[in-house]
């Protein structure tokens, strides 16, 4: 979760780079944890990246490597 939180501060490209390293399951687990512990940061992501939840799917944002 801390990795995603640091990416949030760096912007959309950083968020995408982080998500590309994770499976869909890990992406969702992290977002659910973020919702619980840092909901205001998640709201910022939702506002900045309207397609954020679509990016959690590997079919939309394929995992690298």
The first five atom37 places (N, CA, C, CB, O) and aatype in JSON, in Angstrom:
{
  "aatype": [20, 20, 20, 20, 20, 20, 20, 20, 20, 20, 20, 20, 20, 20, 20, 20, 20, 20, 20, 20, 20, 20, 20, 20, 20, 20, 20, 20, 20, 20, 20, 20, 20, 20, 20, 20, 20, 20, 20, 20, 20, 20, 20, 20, 20, 20, 20, 20, 20, 20, 20, 20, 20, 20, 20, 20, 20, 20, 20, 20, 20, 20, 20, 20, 20],
  "atom_mask": [
    [1, 1, 1, 1, 1],
    [1, 1, 1, 1, 1],
    [1, 1, 1, 1, 1],
    [1, 1, 1, 1, 1],
    [1, 1, 1, 1, 1],
    [1, 1, 1, 1, 1],
    [1, 1, 1, 1, 1],
    [1, 1, 1, 1, 1],
    [1, 1, 1, 1, 1],
    [1, 1, 1, 1, 1],
    [1, 1, 1, 1, 1],
    [1, 1, 1, 1, 1],
    [1, 1, 1, 1, 1],
    [1, 1, 1, 1, 1],
    [1, 1, 1, 1, 1],
    [1, 1, 1, 1, 1],
    [1, 1, 1, 1, 1],
    [1, 1, 1, 1, 1],
    [1, 1, 1, 1, 1],
    [1, 1, 1, 1, 1],
    [1, 1, 1, 1, 1],
    [1, 1, 1, 1, 1],
    [1, 1, 1, 1, 1],
    [1, 1, 1, 1, 1],
    [1, 1, 1, 1, 1],
    [1, 1, 1, 1, 1],
    [1, 1, 1, 1, 1],
    [1, 1, 1, 1, 1],
    [1, 1, 1, 1, 1],
    [1, 1, 1, 1, 1],
    [1, 1, 1, 1, 1],
    [1, 1, 1, 1, 1],
    [1, 1, 1, 1, 1],
    [1, 1, 1, 1, 1],
    [1, 1, 1, 1, 1],
    [1, 1, 1, 1, 1],
    [1, 1, 1, 1, 1],
    [1, 1, 1, 1, 1],
    [1, 1, 1, 1, 1],
    [1, 1, 1, 1, 1],
    [1, 1, 1, 1, 1],
    [1, 1, 1, 1, 1],
    [1, 1, 1, 1, 1],
    [1, 1, 1, 1, 1],
    [1, 1, 1, 1, 1],
    [1, 1, 1, 1, 1],
    [1, 1, 1, 1, 1],
    [1, 1, 1, 1, 1],
    [1, 1, 1, 1, 1],
    [1, 1, 1, 1, 1],
    [1, 1, 1, 1, 1],
    [1, 1, 1, 1, 1],
    [1, 1, 1, 1, 1],
    [1, 1, 1, 1, 1],
    [1, 1, 1, 1, 1],
    [1, 1, 1, 1, 1],
    [1, 1, 1, 1, 1],
    [1, 1, 1, 1, 1],
    [1, 1, 1, 1, 1],
    [1, 1, 1, 1, 1],
    [1, 1, 1, 1, 1],
    [1, 1, 1, 1, 1],
    [1, 1, 1, 1, 1],
    [1, 1, 1, 1, 1],
    [1, 1, 1, 1, 1]
  ],
  "atom_positions": [
    [[0.82, -1.19, 0.0], [0.0, 0.0, 0.0], [0.87, 1.26, 0.0], [-0.94, -0.01, 1.2], [0.53, 2.25, -0.65]],
    [[1.98, 1.23, 0.72], [2.85, 2.4, 0.77], [3.4, 2.74, -0.61], [4.01, 2.17, 1.74], [3.59, 3.92, -0.94]],
    [[3.65, 1.74, -1.42], [4.15, 1.97, -2.77], [3.13, 2.76, -3.58], [4.48, 0.64, -3.48], [3.47, 3.73, -4.25]],
    [[1.88, 2.34, -3.5], [0.83, 3.06, -4.22], [0.65, 4.47, -3.67], [-0.5, 2.3, -4.16], [0.44, 5.41, -4.43]],
    [[0.73, 4.62, -2.37], [0.6, 5.95, -1.77], [1.69, 6.89, -2.27], [0.64, 5.85, -0.23], [1.42, 8.06, -2.53]],
    [[2.9, 6.39, -2.4], [3.99, 7.24, -2.9], [3.75, 7.57, -4.38], [5.37, 6.56, -2.72], [4.07, 8.67, -4.83]],
    [[3.2, 6.62, -5.13], [2.88, 6.86, -6.53], [1.81, 7.92, -6.7], [2.43, 5.59, -7.19], [1.85, 8.71, -7.64]],
    [[0.86, 7.93, -5.79], [-0.22, 8.93, -5.84], [0.38, 10.33, -5.8], [-1.22, 8.72, -4.67], [-0.06, 11.22, -6.53]],
    [[1.36, 10.52, -4.95], [2.0, 11.84, -4.83], [2.76, 12.22, -6.09], [2.96, 11.85, -3.63], [2.97, 13.41, -6.35]],
    [[3.17, 11.23, -6.88], [3.97, 11.49, -8.07], [3.15, 11.63, -9.35], [4.97, 10.41, -8.24], [3.68, 12.09, -10.36]],
    [[1.87, 11.24, -9.31], [1.03, 11.45, -10.47], [0.6, 10.18, -11.19], [1.73, 12.31, -11.42], [0.95, 9.07, -10.79]],
    [[-0.16, 10.37, -12.25], [-0.81, 9.3, -12.98], [0.18, 8.31, -13.57], [-1.66, 9.88, -14.08], [-0.02, 7.1, -13.46]],
    [[1.24, 8.77, -14.18], [2.21, 7.85, -14.8], [2.86, 6.96, -13.74], [3.28, 8.64, -15.56], [3.1, 5.78, -13.99]],
    [[3.15, 7.52, -12.59], [3.74, 6.72, -11.51], [2.76, 5.66, -11.03], [4.14, 7.62, -10.33], [3.16, 4.53, -10.75]],
    [[1.5, 6.01, -10.93], [0.47, 5.04, -10.52], [0.41, 3.89, -11.53], [-0.91, 5.73, -10.39], [0.39, 2.73, -11.14]],
    [[0.38, 4.22, -12.8], [0.32, 3.19, -13.84], [1.55, 2.29, -13.8], [0.2, 3.83, -15.23], [1.44, 1.07, -13.94]],
    [[2.72, 2.87, -13.6], [3.96, 2.1, -13.53], [3.9, 1.1, -12.38], [5.17, 3.03, -13.37], [4.3, -0.05, -12.53]],
    [[3.4, 1.53, -11.25], [3.28, 0.65, -10.09], [2.27, -0.46, -10.38], [2.84, 1.45, -8.83], [2.56, -1.63, -10.13]],
    [[1.12, -0.11, -10.89], [0.08, -1.12, -11.14], [0.54, -2.17, -12.15], [-1.19, -0.45, -11.64], [0.14, -3.33, -12.05]],
    [[1.36, -1.78, -13.12], [1.83, -2.73, -14.13], [2.67, -3.86, -13.53], [2.66, -1.99, -15.18], [2.82, -4.91, -14.15]],
    [[3.2, -3.65, -12.34], [4.02, -4.67, -11.69], [3.19, -5.65, -10.88], [5.05, -4.02, -10.8], [3.71, -6.66, -10.4]],
    [[1.9, -5.37, -10.71], [1.05, -6.16, -9.82], [-0.03, -6.91, -10.58], [0.4, -5.26, -8.78], [-0.47, -6.47, -11.64]],
    [[-0.44, -8.05, -10.03], [-1.57, -8.79, -10.58], [-2.86, -8.06, -10.24], [-1.61, -10.25, -10.03], [-2.88, -7.18, -9.38]],
    [[-3.93, -8.42, -10.92], [-5.23, -7.81, -10.64], [-5.61, -7.97, -9.18], [-6.32, -8.41, -11.54], [-6.1, -7.03, -8.55]],
    [[-5.4, -9.17, -8.63], [-5.76, -9.41, -7.22], [-5.01, -8.48, -6.28], [-5.47, -10.86, -6.85], [-5.61, -7.92, -5.36]],
    [[-3.72, -8.32, -6.49], [-2.94, -7.43, -5.63], [-3.38, -5.98, -5.79], [-1.44, -7.57, -5.93], [-3.42, -5.23, -4.82]],
    [[-3.7, -5.6, -7.01], [-4.18, -4.24, -7.25], [-5.43, -3.95, -6.42], [-4.48, -4.02, -8.76], [-5.52, -2.92, -5.75]],
    [[-6.39, -4.88, -6.47], [-7.64, -4.69, -5.73], [-7.42, -4.76, -4.22], [-8.66, -5.73, -6.15], [-8.01, -3.98, -3.48]],
    [[-6.59, -5.69, -3.76], [-6.31, -5.79, -2.32], [-5.73, -4.48, -1.8], [-5.34, -6.96, -2.03], [-6.09, -4.01, -0.72]],
    [[-4.82, -3.91, -2.57], [-4.18, -2.67, -2.16], [-5.18, -1.51, -2.12], [-3.03, -2.33, -3.1], [-5.16, -0.7, -1.2]],
    [[-6.04, -1.44, -3.12], [-7.03, -0.37, -3.16], [-8.02, -0.51, -2.0], [-7.79, -0.39, -4.51], [-8.4, 0.49, -1.39]],
    [[-8.43, -1.72, -1.7], [-9.35, -1.92, -0.57], [-8.69, -1.55, 0.75], [-9.82, -3.38, -0.53], [-9.34, -0.98, 1.63]],
    [[-7.41, -1.85, 0.89], [-6.67, -1.46, 2.09], [-6.54, 0.06, 2.15], [-5.28, -2.13, 2.11], [-6.67, 0.66, 3.21]],
    [[-6.27, 0.67, 1.03], [-6.17, 2.13, 0.96], [-7.5, 2.77, 1.34], [-5.74, 2.58, -0.45], [-7.53, 3.77, 2.04]],
    [[-8.6, 2.19, 0.87], [-9.93, 2.69, 1.23], [-10.12, 2.7, 2.74], [-11.03, 1.83, 0.57], [-10.72, 3.62, 3.3]],
    [[-9.6, 1.68, 3.38], [-9.76, 1.55, 4.82], [-8.86, 2.5, 5.6], [-9.47, 0.14, 5.24], [-9.27, 3.07, 6.61]],
    [[-7.63, 2.68, 5.12], [-6.64, 3.41, 5.9], [-6.37, 4.83, 5.43], [-5.37, 2.67, 5.88], [-5.89, 5.66, 6.2]],
    [[-6.67, 5.12, 4.17], [-6.36, 6.45, 3.63], [-7.37, 6.82, 2.55], [-4.91, 6.48, 3.04], [-7.02, 7.08, 1.4]],
    [[-8.63, 6.84, 2.94], [-9.71, 7.09, 1.98], [-9.57, 8.44, 1.27], [-11.05, 7.04, 2.7], [-9.91, 8.55, 0.09]],
    [[-9.07, 9.44, 1.96], [-8.93, 10.76, 1.32], [-7.93, 10.7, 0.16], [-8.49, 11.81, 2.35], [-8.12, 11.38, -0.86]],
    [[-6.88, 9.92, 0.31], [-5.91, 9.78, -0.78], [-6.54, 9.05, -1.97], [-4.65, 9.02, -0.3], [-6.3, 9.39, -3.13]],
    [[-7.34, 8.05, -1.68], [-8.03, 7.32, -2.74], [-8.99, 8.25, -3.48], [-8.78, 6.1, -2.17], [-9.11, 8.16, -4.7]],
    [[-9.67, 9.12, -2.77], [-10.56, 10.09, -3.42], [-9.76, 11.0, -4.36], [-11.3, 10.94, -2.36], [-10.26, 11.37, -5.42]],
    [[-8.55, 11.36, -3.97], [-7.7, 12.19, -4.83], [-7.37, 11.46, -6.12], [-6.39, 12.58, -4.09], [-7.38, 12.05, -7.2]],
    [[-7.08, 10.17, -6.0], [-6.78, 9.37, -7.19], [-8.0, 9.29, -8.09], [-6.32, 7.95, -6.79], [-7.89, 9.46, -9.3]],
    [[-9.15, 9.05, -7.51], [-10.39, 8.97, -8.28], [-10.65, 10.26, -9.05], [-11.59, 8.65, -7.36], [-11.11, 10.23, -10.19]],
    [[-10.36, 11.38, -8.41], [-10.57, 12.68, -9.07], [-9.55, 12.92, -10.18], [-10.5, 13.81, -8.03], [-9.88, 13.46, -11.24]],
    [[-8.31, 12.53, -9.93], [-7.24, 12.79, -10.89], [-7.24, 11.8, -12.05], [-5.9, 12.74, -10.19], [-6.83, 12.14, -13.16]],
    [[-7.7, 10.58, -11.79], [-7.65, 9.51, -12.8], [-9.03, 8.86, -12.89], [-6.55, 8.45, -12.44], [-9.27, 7.83, -12.26]],
    [[-9.93, 9.45, -13.66], [-11.3, 8.93, -13.72], [-11.38, 7.44, -14.1], [-12.1, 9.73, -14.71], [-12.31, 6.75, -13.71]],
    [[-10.4, 6.96, -14.87], [-10.4, 5.56, -15.3], [-9.65, 4.65, -14.32], [-9.79, 5.44, -16.69], [-9.32, 3.52, -14.66]],
    [[-9.36, 5.14, -13.12], [-8.53, 4.41, -12.16], [-9.0, 2.98, -11.93], [-8.5, 5.15, -10.84], [-8.19, 2.06, -11.97]],
    [[-10.28, 2.76, -11.69], [-10.75, 1.41, -11.37], [-10.64, 0.48, -12.58], [-12.19, 1.46, -10.89], [-10.46, -0.72, -12.4]],
    [[-10.74, 1.01, -13.77], [-10.52, 0.19, -14.96], [-9.07, -0.27, -15.03], [-10.9, 0.97, -16.24], [-8.78, -1.37, -15.5]],
    [[-8.15, 0.57, -14.57], [-6.73, 0.23, -14.6], [-6.37, -0.93, -13.67], [-5.9, 1.45, -14.24], [-5.29, -1.5, -13.78]],
    [[-7.27, -1.27, -12.77], [-7.0, -2.38, -11.86], [-7.1, -3.72, -12.56], [-7.96, -2.34, -10.69], [-6.65, -4.74, -12.03]],
    [[-7.68, -3.72, -13.74], [-7.8, -4.95, -14.53], [-6.58, -5.12, -15.43], [-9.1, -4.93, -15.37], [-6.17, -4.19, -16.12]],
    [[-6.01, -6.31, -15.41], [-4.85, -6.58, -16.27], [-5.24, -6.57, -17.75], [-4.23, -7.93, -15.91], [-4.37, -6.39, -18.6]],
    [[-6.52, -6.75, -18.06], [-6.94, -6.67, -19.45], [-6.91, -5.24, -19.97], [-8.33, -7.25, -19.61], [-6.81, -5.01, -21.18]],
    [[-7.0, -4.28, -19.08], [-6.92, -2.85, -19.44], [-5.49, -2.35, -19.34], [-7.85, -2.0, -18.53], [-5.01, -1.65, -20.24]],
    [[-4.81, -2.69, -18.27], [-3.43, -2.28, -18.02], [-2.63, -3.56, -17.77], [-3.31, -1.25, -16.8], [-2.53, -4.0, -16.62]],
    [[-2.07, -4.16, -18.83], [-1.38, -5.44, -18.68], [-0.19, -5.38, -17.72], [-0.9, -5.92, -20.03], [0.53, -4.39, -17.63]],
    [[-0.02, -6.48, -17.03], [1.12, -6.62, -16.13], [2.39, -6.8, -16.95], [0.91, -7.81, -15.15], [2.39, -7.54, -17.94]],
    [[3.46, -6.12, -16.54], [4.74, -6.24, -17.23], [5.54, -7.4, -16.67], [5.54, -4.94, -17.12], [5.35, -7.81, -15.52]],
    [[6.43, -7.92, -17.47], [7.38, -8.9, -17.0], [6.89, -10.27, -17.02], [7.79, -8.59, -15.68], [7.62, -11.19, -16.64]]
  ]
}
